[in-house]
Amino acid sequence: MVLLVTSASGANGPGYGKLLAFDPDGELLGPFSEDARIIDPRGLGVDGSLLFLNSGANRILALDGKGRVVRETGAIPGLNPGGGNFGPDGRYYVGLRAARTIMAFTPTLDGAGEAVLPSAVVPFPRGFAFGQDGTLFLASGIGPGGEGDNTILAFDPARTVKSSWKVQDPDLGPLDLTIAPNGNVVVSSEHPFGAPDSATTIREYDRSDGRLVRVLTPDRGIGFRKPRGLRFGLDGKLYCVAQDEVVAFDFATGKSLGPVVRLPGLNGQAVIFFG
């Protein structure tokens, strides 16, 4: 089992522009794959023995355990993919940065994607995930140009907005979203977005109504700048990739466990365990 992190490049800021692998002790193993189609890598998902990766080259790739590309969509003009997650129907869902919506692909990656929400459904998508009952939670944040808002929407399985879900949190600045083992919604947050003195936190919301349950903060002395991708490990711990590091939390207690990876210039976007 390796810890994989996509490190941004290009328009997403300075970084390695690679899919990087780390061992259980946080030591860098190097690029997981050197395939030339991996450019400015973004969201990640796992389906059995395959790793799905969103490439800034407007394509989606599926890699085996040796880092070889075994499936791909080919270049899709204007795709501009962000985060990725598998849905309850087995399809791979991808956030589209430019179209401001979510598109679903069959895991074979051999057909056209299907838009599952209207275009521009939010000003700037910042992560999404499916709840245990099929609810689709979509974080709406601030884009690089300052456009957007700070909220989270919930869509029922018919993709209608759930009016019973309402987040009222003036300190929210979502950057990624995942579902906790208890079913609640967990978000990495930077507020105000892009400010040098912004508050960076992990925020948990009740799955039924959007009420703020608690706020997790890193220990003093941990940088935790530009938090992005979130994933739960098999150990129940919550991992968040940030600038120069991956930080872990004991989700049951809320305690910060500190960095499990330190790498100057990491500029991570997504994190996942694979293998």
N, C-alpha and C positions, 0 to 999 in steps of 0.2 A: 504494500500500500504506500503510495507516494502522495504528497501534498502538491497540487498543481496550482499555479497562479498565472493569470494572464497579465503581462506587463505592457502598459500602453506605449504608444509612440505617436508621432505625427500630431494631428489635430487634438488628440487627447492629452497632450503634454509630453514632456521628456520622459523617457523610460527605455526599456530594453527592446520593446517591440517583439517579444518572444513569449512562448508558453514555457514557463520555467518549472522545473521539478525539484522538490526538496525531500530529504529523507525524514524519518520520524523524529530525528534530533534537530531538525531545522537546518541541516547543512545543504547547501546548494549542490545539486547533482548536475546542473546544466540544463540546456533546452530539452524538453521532452520530445520535441520533433523539430527537424530542420527543414520541413517541407516549405517550399517557396510560396505556397498559397496561404501560409499563415502570416498575415500582415496586420499590424495593430490589433492583436487578438483581444476579444471582449468576453461575451458570456460563455458559460460552460454548462454542460449537462451530461449525465451518465445514464446509459440504457444498457443494462447487462454488462457485456464485456467491451462496449464501445463508448468512447468519449466524443461528445458533440461539441464543436467549437464554432463560435461566430467570428468570422474574419472580417477585418476592415476592408478587404478586397471584394466586398459585396457577395460573399458566398458563405455557405455553411458546410463544414467538413465533419466527417466521422472518422476517428482514429482508433486503431487497435491498441493493445497493451504495449506494443513496441514503438508507438508513435508514428505508424504508417497510416496514411490516408487510404481508407478502404471505400468510402462513399463521399460524394459531394454533390452540391446542387449545380455547380458551374456558376459563373458570374451572373448575378441578377441585378441589372442596372437600377440604381436608386435604392437598393435594399437598406444600406446603412444600418446593419444590425447592432443591437445593444445587448441586453441580458437575454438569457435563455433558461427555460425550465420545461420539464416534461409535464403534460397534463394528464388528468385521469383517464382520458381516452387513448393514451399511448402516443399521442403526437408530440412533436417537439415545437414548443412555442417560443417565438422570438420577438423581442421588443424592437420596433423600428423607430430610430431616432428622428429621421427626417419626416416620415409620414405620421409620427406621433400616434402610433397604434400598435397592435399586436397581431402577428401572423403565425399560423400553424402549418407545420410540414409533417408529412408522414415520415416515420423513422428510416424508410428506405431512401429518402431524399431524391426520389426520381420523378416527382410530380410538382406542379405549381403550388405555391403556398396559398393558403386561404386566410383572408383578413377576418378576424373573429370579433373585432370591434371597429366602429367607424373611424375613418381618418381624422386626425386631430382631436381624438377623444379627450386628450389632456394636452396642456401646453408643452410639457416635456416629460416623457416617461422616465422614471427612475427606479425601475425594478418591479417585478410582479411575481406572484406565486399563487398556487391553488390551495384553498383550505380543504379540510377533511371532508366537507360536504359538497365540494365542487365549486364553492364560491371563488371567483377570481378577484384577487386583491391587487390593485395597481397603484403604485406610488407616483404622485405627480410632484415634480420638484422644479428647481430653477435650472435653466439651460446655461451654457457657456456665455451666451449673449445677454444674460440677465432676464430673459423671458421666462414666464411660468408662474407657478404658485406652489404652495407647500401643503399638500393634503394627501389623503389616500381614499380611493374609491373602491367600492365593493360591487361586483356584478354577480347576479345569481346565474345558475346554469343556463337560463334562457338569454343571458347577457343583458339583462335589464338592471339598471342601477338600483341597489338596495337602499331604500330610504331609511331603513332602521339602523343602518351603519353610518356613523357620523363622527369624524375625528375633530375634536376641538382642542388643539394644542398649539399655542402661539410660538413655542420653541422648537417646532418640528421643521427640519430641513432635510427631507428624505433623499438618500442616495442609493439604497438598495433595500430589498424586502425579502423576507423568508418566513416560513411557517415553523413555529416551535413545536416540539413534541407534544405540548399541552394544547395545541391547536391555535394558540394566539398568534397575532401578527407581530413580527419583529423587524425593526427598521434601523439601518445605520443613518445617522443624522449629522449634518453640519449646518449650524445656524448662527449668524447669517451666512449663506453660501458664499464661499470665496473670500470672506473677510479674514485678515491676518489674526484677529482675536476671536474667531468664531468658536462656539462651544461644540465639541464633538462628543457624541453620546450614542448609546444603543437604547432604543425606546420600544417598549412592549405595549401592545394594545389588545384589549379584550376582543376575541373573535366574534362575539355576538353583537356588540354595539359600538365598537371603536373607542371605548373609554381607555384613557391612559392608565396602565396598570403599574408600571415602574420604569425607572430610568437607570441604566447601567453605565457607569463611568469608569475609565481606566484609572489605575493608581497614579498618584502624582509622580512625575518623572518620566512617564511613558508619553512619547510624542503623540501618537494616535491622530496624526494629521491626515486630512483627506480620506476618511474612511469610505470604503466602497463595498465590495462584494461580501456577502454573508453566507455561511453554510454551517449546519450542524454536523459534527462528526459522529461516528458510531459510538463514541464514548459519551455522547450527550452534551459535550462541550460546544460552545458557540465560537466560531472562528470568523474574524473580520480582517480583510486585507486593507492596508492603509499605506500611506507614503512611507517607504523604507522598511516596512515590517508587516507581519501578520500577528495579530493579537488574539488571545484566547480568553474566554470567560467561562466560569462555572455557572451555567445557566440556572441550575437549581437554587443556588445561593445568591447569584448575582455578583459574585466575587470576581474581580479582575485577576487573571493568572499571568498577565504580562505577555511580552512578545515570545512567540514560538519560532519566528523567523526574523532575522535582521539582515537587510540587504540594501545598502545605500542606492538610491535611484530606482527602487522597485516600481513605484507608481502603479500599484496593483489595481486591477479592475474586477476580477472574479477569482474565486477560490473554490477548490473542490478536492475531495479525496478520490483516488482512482487506483484500481489494481487489486 
